[in-house]
Amino acid sequence: MTTKKLHMLGQSLWLDNITRQLLDSGTLERYCRELSLTGLTSNPTIFYQAMRDSNAYDGTIAQKSKEGKGFEDIFFELALEDLRRAAHIFRPVHDATGGKDGWASLEVSPLLINDAKATISQVAQLHELAGCKNLLIKIPGTTAGAQAIEESIFRGIDVNVTLLFSPEQYTVAFDAYCQGIARRMDAGLDPRVHCVASIFVSRWDKASAQVLPPALKNKLGIAVSEKIYQSHLSKLETTAWQTLSEAGALPQRVLWASTGPKDPALPPTYYVDALAAANTINTMPEKTLLAVEQHDAAPRPMPSDGASADRILAAIQDTGLDVAVMGEQLQEEGAQSFKQSWRDLLALIAEKSN
């Protein structure tokens, strides 16, 4: 399955990574030309690794530190320097698709995850600071995050809802988006605001690997994703959504994230093969992207009825694993992981500042 075949199916391929080496070497531009890449996502862990493994940022960090800037401000300025460059590369695709594709993404501080007011404020600040037409601001799909999503959409800020695992969490993200759009319509504002919902896939299988029997191992993530995809399609058929759509609102696109296998026994294209679906996005690590390009097979469209997923989820529930509870645990663990990466990132900037 080449990346071009997925692109022709109607799925957008984004890279889940950014480094200055990717930008400076022209590799990101080459991926766009040769691998049908049309977007990019980032998170605190990605930026921590980029700055840890390279001295490309050191001079700028030292200079900004001498100017008296705080470590968090330094990070956001560095991140936006990279993301503006990436967004510029994707801008032709963005313009050609009317804004449907061609996006880069920046995440708010994970330390604000339970503070809706502070998140709303930082989203607005980053949106203004970026000054970039095709940059999504990532907001966690938690309870507090839902308030920030709705308010940010109402303010006309394009959003990437992150840290979604379960169908229930996806519904929260979808409803928050729709409520923000409805408020814009009530206020006489343009309903065309862009939003994607990022579903984390492979972490389900890593978390359940030790508790599921061999016959069900590495099947939970795909089964949950199929149910979310079914829910997504069903929501777009509701009267409530049709009312928004007829007024000009854009569908919230589903983005498959965490699609690099955690189990070394799995083929590198395992999740990409299973998640091929038109009008969705797959953001993948560089290693996975390159493996997909070498995988010469026609993509099989993802099932939309959820029937096979229902059978797998029923069998998993019979083992005693509560999928709904695990979804909440995975979101909390993901939040804690990003918080730790954020602290490590700021500590690294402090170290390089000295």
N, C-alpha and C positions, 0 to 999 in steps of 0.2 A: 504494500500500500504506500504509494508515494504521497508526499504532502499535497501535491497538485490534485490528486484524486479526491482528497478530503475537501480541498478548497472548491472543487467543482461540484461536490455534493451539497455545498452551501454552508459548511462549517468554517468558522474563522480560526486560524491558528495563531496563537500568541506565544511569546516566550516568557517563561517565568524566571527571569533573571535580568540583571543589568550590571555592567561593570564599565569602567572607562576604557579598558582594553577592548571590549566589544565595540565600543564607539570609535576609539582612535584607530583601530586596525581596519575599519571598514567592514568588519564581520557582520554587524547587524544589518547594514545595507545589503550585503551579499545574501543573507538569509531572506530578506524581502524579495530580492530578484529571483533567487534560485529555489527557495523552499516555501514560497507563498505565504511568508510571515506577514501579518497585518496588524500586530499590536504587541503590547508588552505589559507585564505586571511586576510589581516589586513588593517587598515587605521588609520589616526590620531585620530579619535573619539574612536576607539577600544582601542588604547594604552592609551589614556587619561583616559578612564574609568578603565582600568586595573590598572593603577598607582594610580588613585584617590581612588579606593576601596580596596587597599591592601597596607600593609607595606613591602611586599616582595622585593620591589625595593629600599627601603629607604637607607639601608646600602651601597649599591653599588653607589647610587647617591651621598651620602655624601663623599665616598672615591674618586670618580672621580672628584667631585668638589674640594676637597683638592689638587688634582693633577693639578688643574688649567684649567681643560677642560671647554669649553663653553657649554651652556645648549643644543644647537642643537647637538653638538658632543656627549654629554652624552646620549641624546635620541637615536641617531642612534646606539651607542654601546650597549645600553640596548636592543633595539629592535632586533638587530642582534643576541644577545645572545639567546633570546627566539626563533627567527626564525631559527637559525642554529639547535637548538634542535628539533624543529618541522620538519625541512627538513630531519634531520637524521632519524626520525621515518618514514617519507614517502619515504626514499631512496630506500628500496626494491621494492616498487611499481614503482618508477621512472625507476629503472634499468630494471624491468621486462617488462615495456611497451615501452622501447626505448626512454624514455623522454616524452612520450605523457601525462603522468599523474604523480602524486606524487610531486606537487609543493607547496611551500610557497611563499608569496608575501609581498614585502615591498614598500611603497609609497615614492616618492620624496617629498620634502617640497612643500606644496600647495602655498606657497608665490611666487614660481617661475613659476606659471601657465601661465603667459604671456611672459615669458623670455625663448625662445628656447635655446639660447646659454648657459645660466646658468643651465637649465635643463639637457642638454646634458652632461655638465661637472659633475653635481652631480650624474647622472645615472652612469657614468663611475667610479666615486669615490666609490659609494656604491657597485657596482659590484665587484670592486677590493677588497674593505674592507671586503665584505661578504666572499669571497673565498669559495663559496658554489655552487655546480653544479646544484642544483634544487631550486634556488631562482629566482623568477620573480621580476623585478623592475617595479613598477606601474607608468605609465605616463598618465596624463589626455589627453583625446582625443579632445583637443581644436585646434585652428589654430596653435598656437605656439607649442602645444604638438605634432602635426602631424610631424613637422620638427624634433623634438627630437626623435620621434618613428622611423622615417626613418633612421636617422643617427645612433641611437643606434642599430637597427637591422643590419645595414651595418657593424657596429663594432663587430657584433656577440654576442650582449647582449640580453638575453631572456627577453621579455617584456609582461606585463599585461596592456593593454590599459583600463583606468578607466574613469568614468564619462561620459559614453555614454548613451544616452536616445533615440534618434530618428534614423530612417533608414539613414537619411542624415549624421549624425555623425558616424554611423557605417561604411558607405562607405568611409569616410575620413580615419578612422582607418585602414580599409582593404587596401585602396590604398597606405597608407604610409608604411604598412608592405610589400606589393608587391614591391614597389619602392626600399625599403631597400634590399630586396632579389635580385632584378634585378641588383642592383649596385654590390652586392657581386659576382654574376655570371660574370658580366663584368670584375671584378677584379680578376677572377680566384679563388674565395674563396668558401668554402663549403656553399651551400644554406640552409642547415639544421639549422635554428634558430627558436626557439619556441616563439609563441605569442598567447595570448588569448585576446578577446575583451569583456569587461565587460559591460553588458546592465543592467541599473538600472530600475526595473520594477514597484514596488509598489508606488514609489513617483508620478507616473502619476496619480494614483487614489486618492492619498491624495490631490494633487494639484487641481484636478477637482471635488472633492466631493461636493463643494458648488455651482457649476455652471451647473452640468448635472442633467437631470431629473432622478427619481428613476430607470427607466427602463434601463438607460445607466450607472448608478453608478457602479464603480469598474470593468468596462469592458475595459477601455482605455489602461491600462498597458498591458494586455494580447493581445489586438488587435495589438498594436504597436510591441510587441515582436513577434507575428506571422508574421508580415510583414518583420521584420528584419531577422527572420529565413528563410523566403521565399527568401529574397535577398541574404542571405548567401549561400543557396543551388544553386541559379542561378549563383552567381559569380564563384562557383567551377566548373561550366560547361563551362565557357567562354574559348575561345582559348588562351587568354592571361594567364589565370591561368594554363591551361593545359601545356603550354610551361614551366612555372616555376615548375610545379609538376613533369613533365617528367625528369627535371634536378635534382630532389631530394628535392625540396622545400616541406615543411610541411603545411597543411591547418591551417590557423588561426582559433582557436576554439572559438565558442561563449560561453560566460559564463553568466548565468543569476544571477544577483546580486539584492540585496534589495528584497528578496523573502519572507520576513516575513510580513504578513498583517499589515497595519497601522490602518485599521478599525476593532475595536474589535468585530463587528458583523459578520465578516468573519471567516470561519473555519481556523485553523492554517496552514492547508496544501493547502489553496486555490491556491496559485501561483505555488507551486510545482506540484500539480495535472495537471495544465494547461500547464506546460513547460517541460513535459517529452519528451525528444528527444534524440535519439542516437547521439553520437559523440559531445555532448554539455556538459557543466558543470553547476551545480547548487551549488552556495555557499550560505549557509543559516545560520541564527543565531542558537545558540545551542537549544533554545526553539523549533524552527521549526524542526530541525533535530530529536529531540526526539518525536515530534508529528507525523512526517512522519513514524517513526518506529512503532508507535502504530496504524497507519491508515491502516487497513487490506483491501486493494483494489488493483486490478491489474492496473498498469499504462496504460493510453490510450495515444498512441503516438500523439504528437503535429501535427496538420494539416500543410502540407507543401505548399498548393496552395494559401493560403492567402485569400480565397473566403469569409469565415465568417468574417475575419478581415476587409475586404473591406466594407462589409455591415455595420458593427458597426462604422467604421471610417466615412463613408458617413453620417450616422445618427448623429454622433457627430458634424461633420462639419456643418450640417443643424441647429444645435443649436446656431451657431455663434462662437463656440470655434475654434480657429486656432491652429491645432495640431502642425504645423511646428514652429510657434512662441512659443508655450508652451515648445517645446523641447529645444529651445535655452534658455528660461527662467530657465528651470529645471537644465540645465548644469551650468548656471551662479550661481543659488542658491546653487547647490551642491558644487561648488568651494568656494563660500563664507562660507558655513557651515564648510568645511574642513579647511579653513583658520582660522576660529574662534577656532575650535578644536585644531589646531596647536598652536595658541597663548595661549590657556588655558593650553595645555600640557607643553609648555616651562615655563609658569608661575608656574605651579605645580612643575616642576623640580627645579625651582629657590627657591620656598618655602621649598621644602624638602632638598635642599642644605644648607639652613640656620638652 
